[in-house]
Amino acid sequence: STMTLSNANSDNMTNTVDEVKKELSRVSSYWNEHGESGDEIKEIIFCGSKVNEITKALESDKGRETLLSVANVWINAFDLNRYVPTITKTDSLEYAVAAGLALPSHR
């Protein structure tokens, strides 16, 4: 599932986190009802401009067993041990869709 969050600034970060919680609950409920027996969501990968603030707020929730992580936009594009892009990791999170679409289709 993909959720687009717009205007996630400090003024409405609480609302944004609440939106994310609702979406996580909705997706989790769907997969609990429709998923294969024994399947579970093991990890949720986030990207976007306010991802660090959102994941930090979500990690403070007690009872969450699912791993929350921040995307590595470049993981399928090139080897970071051989090439380090000039863009910061934080800035790269805003380009996840473009980076994904630029990947060759044969991967």
PyMOL commands that set and color helices and strands:
alter all, ss='L'
color gray80, all
select helices_A, chain A and resi 10-34+51-59+89-102
alter helices_A, ss='H'
color red, helices_A
select strands_A, chain A and resi 43-46+67-70
alter strands_A, ss='S'
color yellow, strands_A
deselect
rebuild
show_as cartoon
